[in-house]
Structure formats: C-alpha cells, structure tokens
Amino acid sequence: MLKYNKKQVSLYLYIMFAVILPVADNASADPRHPDNPVAPKVDVNEQKDKEKQNYQVSLINARGEKKSGSLVLTFDSIDVNVSDTGANEIRKISLSSIDSIEFIRWKGTEVRKNVFMFHPSQINILLSDKKTLECRSNIKQFNKISFRDGKRIHIAYAYFFDYRENNVWRNSGQADMLYPETNPHENTVVRIIFNR
C-alpha cells in the first residue's frame, strides 16, 4: 500500500482545485452570445440566371389540340445541332429569336424488354426572320417543359413511351417497327409557337 505524506496530499489537493474548479465554474456560466452573422455576398447576375423566364406560347399536341399559356423556363437560349450549311454545327439560339419549334420525327430506344422511349430526332426551328433551321438531334431542354395555363402549371412532354405487345405497338396497334417515329402518342407536344 502506498503512503503519502501531508505535503504530497496537500500538493495533490491544490492541483485538483486549481485545475478542476475553474473548468466547472466556466461550465455553469452563461453561454457566450454568438457574433452577428456576416451578410452574404449576392452575385446579381447569378441570381438572375436562376430566375424563371416566362414565354407566351401555344402548344399543339399530336391530336391537334392547341393550348395557350406560358412556358416557365430557367434558360433563355438553347444550343442546337443544325445542318443548314450541309455540315453539322452547334449553334446557340436565343429563345427571343424563335417563332416556332416543330418536332418532326422521334427515335426509339429500348429501355427495358419491349419498352421503348422515343425522343425527338428531327426538329425544325422557325426563326423570327422566317429562316428555318433543321436540327437532327434532341433538344433536351424541351423534352419536359413546365406550362402555365391560367393559375395552374402543367408538365408537357415532347417525348413518349410505347410498348411492343404481340408484335404490335400498344399506342397505335400498328406492327411496323418504325411507325412511332412519325406518329407519336396523342398527348405528345409536336409544336411550340412563341406568341409575340
């Protein structure tokens, strides 16, 4: 058994009270008030980029129905692959310079057994100056678009799904494998007309 003399015990108690008591005393003190937060820096251009743009349009679906309202978009231009000079090139087009977008043809991709997704593969863009650009690739920004009709916002689609059942397409009952490429589902958007 260890033996301590009075000096050692006194020194031990002194160290214990000198170290532990101030810590315990601080723990019971009021919490420190936080500093006022620093105001965030806001990049005005970045904030504008995130704002939604509204474009007055008419949408026409494959059934021929026309609905007027506004597109709610987060972009004001699109990059499209055009071939008006004989060679393909990527061109940035401002939405304010577009008169209409017409979806002409779709390309199917089998996403699961007998389930096909059809995206636009040929698109004509009529510009305000009456020049037509032929685009032979999908414009992803218009596959799924927010459309405001009065106070309600709907989602409109320029792509569609179809299914092969007993060697025919479910949407049309047609057997021809290429039939959906020029005959989309009746609710598919086939034309967007910008109203100015």
C-alpha positions as a printed Julia matrix, in Angstrom:
196×3 Matrix{Float64}:
   0.0    0.0     0.0
   1.29   3.45   -0.98
   1.83   6.02    1.71
   1.63   9.75    1.16
   2.9   12.39    3.5
   0.93  15.52    4.28
   2.92  17.66    1.83
   2.13  15.31   -1.09
  -1.58  15.2    -0.23
  -1.72  18.99    0.11
   0.01  19.46   -3.26
  -2.37  16.97   -4.9
  -5.46  18.77   -3.49
  -4.06  22.16   -4.54
  -3.56  20.96   -8.16
  -7.02  19.42   -8.25
  -8.76  22.59   -7.04
  -6.61  24.84   -9.24
  -7.45  22.92  -12.44
 -10.92  21.42  -11.95
 -12.77  24.25  -10.23
 -12.21  26.88  -12.97
 -13.41  24.37  -15.6
 -16.53  23.55  -13.59
 -17.12  27.25  -12.93
 -16.95  28.09  -16.69
 -19.36  25.25  -17.49
 -22.03  26.79  -15.29
 -21.54  30.3   -16.7
 -23.99  31.79  -19.24
 -23.35  30.66  -22.8
 -21.47  33.11  -24.94
 -23.69  35.03  -27.35
 -22.79  34.35  -30.99
 -21.4   37.12  -33.15
 -23.81  38.71  -35.61
 -23.76  36.83  -38.92
 -21.92  38.41  -41.82
 -24.23  39.49  -44.64
 -23.96  37.07  -47.59
 -22.5   38.33  -50.84
 -25.02  38.08  -53.65
 -23.94  37.98  -57.27
 -26.78  39.77  -59.09
 -26.01  38.04  -62.4
 -26.03  34.61  -60.75
 -29.35  35.38  -59.09
 -30.88  36.47  -62.42
 -29.69  33.23  -64.04
 -31.69  31.24  -61.51
 -34.87  33.24  -62.02
 -37.54  31.67  -64.15
 -38.42  33.17  -67.52
 -41.97  33.18  -68.86
 -42.62  32.96  -72.6
 -46.14  33.29  -74.03
 -46.71  30.26  -76.27
 -49.25  27.97  -77.84
 -48.62  24.22  -77.59
 -50.04  21.82  -80.15
 -50.13  18.1   -79.38
 -50.21  15.15  -81.78
 -54.03  15.07  -81.56
 -54.1   18.63  -82.96
 -55.27  20.27  -79.74
 -53.94  23.77  -79.09
 -53.39  25.26  -75.64
 -52.22  28.8   -74.94
 -50.31  29.91  -71.88
 -46.71  30.44  -70.91
 -43.6   28.3   -70.68
 -41.82  28.58  -67.34
 -38.13  28.18  -68.16
 -34.82  28.67  -66.36
 -32.92  29.41  -69.6
 -33.18  32.0   -72.37
 -31.18  30.27  -75.12
 -30.54  26.77  -76.44
 -27.6   25.05  -78.11
 -28.75  23.13  -81.16
 -27.04  20.91  -83.69
 -28.01  22.41  -87.06
 -27.16  21.32  -90.58
 -28.32  24.26  -92.72
 -24.89  24.67  -94.38
 -24.51  20.99  -95.25
 -22.27  20.32  -92.24
 -23.4   19.86  -88.64
 -22.55  22.66  -86.23
 -23.6   23.6   -82.72
 -25.3   26.98  -82.65
 -26.6   28.99  -79.67
 -30.08  30.37  -80.37
 -31.87  32.92  -78.21
 -35.47  31.97  -77.42
 -36.49  35.55  -78.22
 -35.43  34.93  -81.86
 -37.59  31.8   -82.28
 -41.0   31.93  -83.94
 -41.82  28.22  -83.52
 -40.33  24.79  -82.84
 -41.79  21.8   -84.67
 -40.98  18.21  -83.74
 -40.99  16.14  -86.95
 -39.55  12.72  -86.1
 -38.69  10.64  -82.99
 -36.06   7.96  -82.38
 -36.85   4.96  -80.19
 -34.52   3.38  -77.65
 -35.43   0.15  -75.85
 -35.12   0.95  -72.14
 -36.46  -2.41  -70.93
 -37.68  -5.51  -72.7
 -40.38  -4.33  -75.14
 -40.47  -0.83  -73.56
 -39.29   1.99  -75.84
 -38.63   5.66  -75.15
 -38.98   7.96  -78.17
 -37.08  11.28  -78.13
 -37.31  13.92  -80.86
 -34.65  13.28  -83.51
 -35.66  15.79  -86.19
 -36.77  19.29  -85.26
 -37.46  22.36  -87.39
 -36.89  25.74  -85.77
 -38.51  28.69  -87.5
 -36.77  31.93  -86.56
 -38.42  35.37  -86.37
 -36.68  36.34  -89.62
 -38.52  33.37  -91.28
 -35.33  31.33  -91.68
 -35.78  27.63  -90.85
 -33.06  25.66  -89.05
 -33.14  21.9   -89.32
 -31.94  20.15  -86.2
 -31.27  16.41  -86.36
 -30.77  15.78  -82.65
 -32.76  16.04  -79.47
 -33.05  19.39  -77.65
 -33.14  18.08  -74.08
 -34.47  21.31  -72.56
 -37.79  20.77  -74.38
 -38.3   17.09  -73.58
 -40.19  18.04  -70.41
 -41.45  21.6   -70.03
 -43.46  23.49  -67.43
 -46.52  25.12  -68.98
 -48.69  27.63  -67.1
 -52.33  27.64  -68.17
 -54.01  30.34  -66.08
 -53.05  29.71  -62.46
 -52.14  26.05  -62.9
 -48.78  24.68  -64.03
 -48.82  21.53  -66.15
 -45.95  19.43  -67.45
 -45.88  18.93  -71.22
 -43.71  16.34  -72.96
 -42.06  16.21  -76.38
 -41.06  12.57  -75.82
 -43.18   9.49  -75.19
 -43.11   5.78  -74.37
 -44.58   2.9   -76.35
 -44.66  -0.85  -75.76
 -44.46  -3.87  -78.06
 -47.18  -6.41  -77.26
 -47.85  -9.39  -79.55
 -45.66  -7.75  -82.23
 -47.68  -4.53  -82.35
 -47.34  -1.12  -80.68
 -49.7   -0.59  -77.77
 -50.39   3.11  -78.55
 -51.43   2.55  -82.16
 -51.97  -1.15  -82.75
 -49.56  -0.92  -85.73
 -47.0   -3.66  -86.4
 -44.44  -1.55  -88.3
 -41.39  -1.02  -86.04
 -40.84   2.5   -87.43
 -44.46   3.65  -87.05
 -43.97   5.63  -83.77
 -41.08   7.6   -85.29
 -43.56   9.73  -87.25
 -46.73   9.02  -85.24
 -46.15   9.99  -81.59
 -48.54   9.37  -78.71
 -51.52  11.74  -78.99
 -50.55  13.83  -75.92
 -47.0   14.48  -77.17
 -46.13  18.1   -77.96
 -45.46  18.4   -81.68
 -45.24  22.19  -81.97
 -44.4   25.17  -79.78
 -45.44  28.57  -81.17
 -43.95  31.62  -79.45
 -46.61  34.33  -79.27
 -45.17  37.85  -79.57
